[in-house]
């Protein structure tokens, strides 16, 4: 087992200092050391996207990140998207569209959608499909997920025409 070190992380706009091995995976630190269980463990190989978090605003697989490499970065989990107990616009859109089935993959999909919408407030269906391509969902078929992402109202967003297929 590796030595433990004191590491300070910025998680959901809060600084936390932990005594952990820098070789621990970020998902394990989030779930077991910080109790942030919204980030799901799926494949443990970076394939399914269930463990996706934002690292400096970019979606990353937390099962592939060693916590020692992200000590100085800003990390946002699904829990960090809500504001004052209210779901974020993306979370609310998923609820309103009925995009959530079993819920296991949804945190990763919502994180991926949040990153996309931060970069492109009015994404095309192709851009949406590309952004969520690394997030596997066995329940939804993605139609409602895409509808949810397209329905998010981002300030300054111009409405687009078209349907989800």
Phi and psi in degrees as GROMACS dihedral restraints (atoms count N, CA, C in turn):
[ dihedral_restraints ]
;  ai    aj    ak    al  type     phi  dphi    fc
    3     4     5     6     1   -76.6    20    10
    4     5     6     7     1   159.8    20    10
    6     7     8     9     1   -67.9    20    10
    7     8     9    10     1   154.0    20    10
    9    10    11    12     1   -98.6    20    10
   10    11    12    13     1   143.9    20    10
   12    13    14    15     1  -130.9    20    10
   13    14    15    16     1   159.2    20    10
   15    16    17    18     1   -85.4    20    10
   16    17    18    19     1   118.4    20    10
   18    19    20    21     1  -122.4    20    10
   19    20    21    22     1   139.4    20    10
   21    22    23    24     1  -107.7    20    10
   22    23    24    25     1   128.1    20    10
   24    25    26    27     1  -118.2    20    10
   25    26    27    28     1   149.3    20    10
   27    28    29    30     1  -104.9    20    10
   28    29    30    31     1   103.8    20    10
   30    31    32    33     1  -120.7    20    10
   31    32    33    34     1   121.1    20    10
   33    34    35    36     1    53.0    20    10
   34    35    36    37     1    46.6    20    10
   36    37    38    39     1    64.8    20    10
   37    38    39    40     1    23.9    20    10
   39    40    41    42     1  -131.4    20    10
   40    41    42    43     1   131.6    20    10
   42    43    44    45     1   -83.4    20    10
   43    44    45    46     1   129.8    20    10
   45    46    47    48     1  -130.0    20    10
   46    47    48    49     1   138.9    20    10
   48    49    50    51     1  -112.4    20    10
   49    50    51    52     1   129.2    20    10
   51    52    53    54     1  -130.2    20    10
   52    53    54    55     1   154.3    20    10
   54    55    56    57     1  -103.1    20    10
   55    56    57    58     1   102.1    20    10
   57    58    59    60     1  -141.5    20    10
   58    59    60    61     1   164.6    20    10
   60    61    62    63     1   -76.7    20    10
   61    62    63    64     1   133.3    20    10
   63    64    65    66     1   -65.7    20    10
   64    65    66    67     1   -10.7    20    10
   66    67    68    69     1   -90.5    20    10
   67    68    69    70     1    -2.6    20    10
   69    70    71    72     1   -66.9    20    10
   70    71    72    73     1   147.2    20    10
   72    73    74    75     1   -76.7    20    10
   73    74    75    76     1   146.0    20    10
   75    76    77    78     1   -56.8    20    10
   76    77    78    79     1   -41.1    20    10
   78    79    80    81     1   -58.1    20    10
   79    80    81    82     1   -39.8    20    10
   81    82    83    84     1   -67.8    20    10
   82    83    84    85     1   -40.4    20    10
   84    85    86    87     1   -65.4    20    10
   85    86    87    88     1   -44.2    20    10
   87    88    89    90     1   -61.0    20    10
   88    89    90    91     1   -49.3    20    10
   90    91    92    93     1   -74.7    20    10
   91    92    93    94     1   -48.2    20    10
   93    94    95    96     1   -95.6    20    10
   94    95    96    97     1   -34.4    20    10
   96    97    98    99     1   -88.2    20    10
   97    98    99   100     1   -34.6    20    10
   99   100   101   102     1  -105.9    20    10
  100   101   102   103     1    -8.9    20    10
  102   103   104   105     1    71.1    20    10
  103   104   105   106     1    20.4    20    10
  105   106   107   108     1   -92.7    20    10
  106   107   108   109     1    84.7    20    10
  108   109   110   111     1   -88.7    20    10
  109   110   111   112     1     3.8    20    10
  111   112   113   114     1   -66.3    20    10
  112   113   114   115     1   -31.1    20    10
  114   115   116   117     1   -74.7    20    10
  115   116   117   118     1   120.1    20    10
  117   118   119   120     1   -96.1    20    10
  118   119   120   121     1   145.5    20    10
  120   121   122   123     1   -94.5    20    10
  121   122   123   124     1   120.0    20    10
  123   124   125   126     1  -111.5    20    10
  124   125   126   127     1   -89.0    20    10
  126   127   128   129     1   -91.9    20    10
  127   128   129   130     1   -18.3    20    10
  129   130   131   132     1    62.8    20    10
  130   131   132   133     1    16.5    20    10
  132   133   134   135     1  -130.3    20    10
  133   134   135   136     1     7.7    20    10
  135   136   137   138     1    75.2    20    10
  136   137   138   139     1    17.9    20    10
  138   139   140   141     1   -97.9    20    10
  139   140   141   142     1   -38.6    20    10
  141   142   143   144     1   -87.3    20    10
  142   143   144   145     1   -24.5    20    10
  144   145   146   147     1    83.7    20    10
  145   146   147   148     1    -1.7    20    10
  147   148   149   150     1   -62.2    20    10
  148   149   150   151     1   -26.3    20    10
  150   151   152   153     1   -95.9    20    10
  151   152   153   154     1    14.6    20    10
  153   154   155   156     1   -64.0    20    10
  154   155   156   157     1   132.7    20    10
  156   157   158   159     1  -131.7    20    10
  157   158   159   160     1   167.5    20    10
  159   160   161   162     1   -94.3    20    10
  160   161   162   163     1   128.6    20    10
  162   163   164   165     1  -118.9    20    10
  163   164   165   166     1   108.6    20    10
  165   166   167   168     1    55.1    20    10
  166   167   168   169     1    37.2    20    10
  168   169   170   171     1    85.7    20    10
  169   170   171   172     1    -6.0    20    10
  171   172   173   174     1  -103.9    20    10
  172   173   174   175     1   137.9    20    10
  174   175   176   177     1   -71.7    20    10
  175   176   177   178     1   130.9    20    10
  177   178   179   180     1  -137.6    20    10
  178   179   180   181     1   156.1    20    10
  180   181   182   183     1   -84.7    20    10
  181   182   183   184     1   112.9    20    10
  183   184   185   186     1   -70.3    20    10
  184   185   186   187     1   -17.0    20    10
  186   187   188   189     1   -75.0    20    10
  187   188   189   190     1   -14.7    20    10
  189   190   191   192     1  -104.2    20    10
  190   191   192   193     1    -5.9    20    10
  192   193   194   195     1   -96.0    20    10
  193   194   195   196     1   127.6    20    10
  195   196   197   198     1   -82.3    20    10
  196   197   198   199     1   132.9    20    10
  198   199   200   201     1   -60.7    20    10
  199   200   201   202     1   -30.1    20    10
  201   202   203   204     1   -65.0    20    10
  202   203   204   205     1   -20.7    20    10
  204   205   206   207     1   -89.1    20    10
  205   206   207   208     1    -8.2    20    10
  207   208   209   210     1  -119.4    20    10
  208   209   210   211     1    14.6    20    10
  210   211   212   213     1   -59.6    20    10
  211   212   213   214     1   -30.4    20    10
  213   214   215   216     1  -100.7    20    10
  214   215   216   217     1     6.5    20    10
  216   217   218   219     1   -99.7    20    10
  217   218   219   220     1   158.5    20    10
  219   220   221   222     1   -90.2    20    10
  220   221   222   223     1   123.7    20    10
  222   223   224   225     1  -113.7    20    10
  223   224   225   226     1   133.4    20    10
  225   226   227   228     1  -123.6    20    10
  226   227   228   229     1   126.8    20    10
  228   229   230   231     1  -103.1    20    10
  229   230   231   232     1   176.5    20    10
  231   232   233   234     1   -57.4    20    10
  232   233   234   235     1   -34.8    20    10
  234   235   236   237     1   -65.6    20    10
  235   236   237   238     1   -28.2    20    10
  237   238   239   240     1   -80.5    20    10
  238   239   240   241     1    -5.1    20    10
  240   241   242   243     1   -81.1    20    10
  241   242   243   244     1   -31.2    20    10
  243   244   245   246     1   -68.5    20    10
  244   245   246   247     1   153.4    20    10
  246   247   248   249     1  -129.9    20    10
  247   248   249   250     1   121.0    20    10
  249   250   251   252     1    52.8    20    10
  250   251   252   253     1    40.7    20    10
  252   253   254   255     1    79.1    20    10
  253   254   255   256     1    -0.6    20    10
  255   256   257   258     1  -101.0    20    10
  256   257   258   259     1   138.1    20    10
  258   259   260   261     1   -59.2    20    10
  259   260   261   262     1   149.7    20    10
  261   262   263   264     1   -66.0    20    10
  262   263   264   265     1   165.4    20    10
  264   265   266   267     1   -55.9    20    10
  265   266   267   268     1   -36.7    20    10
  267   268   269   270     1   -69.6    20    10
  268   269   270   271     1   -45.6    20    10
  270   271   272   273     1   -59.0    20    10
  271   272   273   274     1   -43.8    20    10
  273   274   275   276     1   -64.8    20    10
  274   275   276   277     1   -39.3    20    10
  276   277   278   279     1   -63.2    20    10
  277   278   279   280     1   -39.2    20    10
  279   280   281   282     1   -63.9    20    10
  280   281   282   283     1   -41.0    20    10
  282   283   284   285     1   -65.4    20    10
  283   284   285   286     1   -47.8    20    10
  285   286   287   288     1   -63.2    20    10
  286   287   288   289     1   -35.6    20    10
  288   289   290   291     1   -82.9    20    10
  289   290   291   292     1    -7.5    20    10
  291   292   293   294     1    69.5    20    10
  292   293   294   295     1    31.5    20    10
  294   295   296   297     1   -78.4    20    10
  295   296   297   298     1   -16.3    20    10
  297   298   299   300     1   -90.4    20    10
  298   299   300   301     1   122.8    20    10
  300   301   302   303     1  -103.0    20    10
  301   302   303   304     1  -101.6    20    10
  303   304   305   306     1   -74.7    20    10
  304   305   306   307     1   -23.7    20    10
  306   307   308   309     1    91.4    20    10
  307   308   309   310     1    -8.2    20    10
  309   310   311   312     1   -66.0    20    10
  310   311   312   313     1   -44.4    20    10
  312   313   314   315     1   -88.0    20    10
  313   314   315   316     1   -12.6    20    10
  315   316   317   318     1   -59.6    20    10
  316   317   318   319     1   -40.8    20    10
  318   319   320   321     1   -56.2    20    10
  319   320   321   322     1   -43.4    20    10
  321   322   323   324     1   -65.8    20    10
  322   323   324   325     1   -40.3    20    10
  324   325   326   327     1   -65.5    20    10
  325   326   327   328     1   -41.7    20    10
  327   328   329   330     1   -66.0    20    10
  328   329   330   331     1   -40.0    20    10
  330   331   332   333     1   -63.5    20    10
  331   332   333   334     1   -45.5    20    10
  333   334   335   336     1   -61.6    20    10
  334   335   336   337     1   -41.4    20    10
  336   337   338   339     1   -66.0    20    10
  337   338   339   340     1   -39.3    20    10
  339   340   341   342     1   -60.9    20    10
  340   341   342   343     1   -44.0    20    10
  342   343   344   345     1   -64.0    20    10
  343   344   345   346     1   -43.1    20    10
  345   346   347   348     1   -60.2    20    10
  346   347   348   349     1   -49.1    20    10
  348   349   350   351     1   -68.8    20    10
  349   350   351   352     1   -25.6    20    10
  351   352   353   354     1   -68.9    20    10
  352   353   354   355     1   -31.4    20    10
  354   355   356   357     1   -91.0    20    10
  355   356   357   358     1   -37.4    20    10
  357   358   359   360     1  -135.5    20    10
  358   359   360   361     1    95.8    20    10
  360   361   362   363     1   -65.0    20    10
  361   362   363   364     1   -20.2    20    10
  363   364   365   366     1  -130.2    20    10
  364   365   366   367     1    67.6    20    10
  366   367   368   369     1   -72.1    20    10
  367   368   369   370     1   150.1    20    10
  369   370   371   372     1   -77.4    20    10
  370   371   372   373     1   167.5    20    10
  372   373   374   375     1   -60.4    20    10
  373   374   375   376     1   -38.9    20    10
  375   376   377   378     1   -62.7    20    10
  376   377   378   379     1   -42.6    20    10
  378   379   380   381     1   -63.4    20    10
  379   380   381   382     1   -39.9    20    10
  381   382   383   384     1   -63.0    20    10
  382   383   384   385     1   -49.2    20    10
  384   385   386   387     1   -59.4    20    10
  385   386   387   388     1   -39.7    20    10
  387   388   389   390     1   -65.3    20    10
  388   389   390   391     1   -43.0    20    10
  390   391   392   393     1   -65.5    20    10
  391   392   393   394     1   -32.8    20    10
  393   394   395   396     1  -101.1    20    10
  394   395   396   397     1     5.9    20    10
  396   397   398   399     1   -58.7    20    10
  397   398   399   400     1   -29.1    20    10
  399   400   401   402     1   -88.6    20    10
  400   401   402   403     1     8.0    20    10
  402   403   404   405     1  -114.0    20    10
  403   404   405   406     1   111.1    20    10
  405   406   407   408     1   -88.4    20    10
  406   407   408   409     1   131.7    20    10
  408   409   410   411     1  -128.7    20    10
  409   410   411   412     1   123.9    20    10
  411   412   413   414     1   -92.2    20    10
  412   413   414   415     1   -10.6    20    10
  414   415   416   417     1  -104.8    20    10
  415   416   417   418     1   -38.3    20    10
  417   418   419   420     1   -87.1    20    10
  418   419   420   421     1   -30.0    20    10
  420   421   422   423     1    76.6    20    10
  421   422   423   424     1    -1.7    20    10
  423   424   425   426     1    73.3    20    10
  424   425   426   427     1   -13.5    20    10
  426   427   428   429     1   -61.0    20    10
  427   428   429   430     1   -51.0    20    10
  429   430   431   432     1   -67.3    20    10
  430   431   432   433     1   -32.4    20    10
  432   433   434   435     1   -62.8    20    10
  433   434   435   436     1   -47.4    20    10
  435   436   437   438     1   -65.1    20    10
  436   437   438   439     1   -41.7    20    10
  438   439   440   441     1   -58.9    20    10
  439   440   441   442     1   -43.0    20    10
  441   442   443   444     1   -61.4    20    10
  442   443   444   445     1   -46.9    20    10
  444   445   446   447     1   -64.0    20    10
  445   446   447   448     1   -40.8    20    10
  447   448   449   450     1   -66.9    20    10
  448   449   450   451     1   -25.8    20    10
  450   451   452   453     1   -84.2    20    10
  451   452   453   454     1   -10.7    20    10
  453   454   455   456     1   -64.2    20    10
  454   455   456   457     1   131.2    20    10
  456   457   458   459     1   -94.8    20    10
  457   458   459   460     1   109.0    20    10
  459   460   461   462     1  -103.9    20    10
  460   461   462   463     1   131.6    20    10
  462   463   464   465     1   -50.7    20    10
  463   464   465   466     1   129.3    20    10
  465   466   467   468     1    86.1    20    10
  466   467   468   469     1     0.2    20    10
  468   469   470   471     1   -72.0    20    10
  469   470   471   472     1   136.6    20    10
  471   472   473   474     1   -97.7    20    10
  472   473   474   475     1   133.9    20    10
  474   475   476   477     1   -65.8    20    10
  475   476   477   478     1   143.5    20    10
  477   478   479   480     1  -114.3    20    10
  478   479   480   481     1   151.8    20    10
  480   481   482   483     1   -91.7    20    10
  481   482   483   484     1   159.4    20    10
  483   484   485   486     1   126.0    20    10
  484   485   486   487     1   164.9    20    10
  486   487   488   489     1  -120.9    20    10
  487   488   489   490     1   161.1    20    10
  489   490   491   492     1   -90.8    20    10
  490   491   492   493     1   129.5    20    10
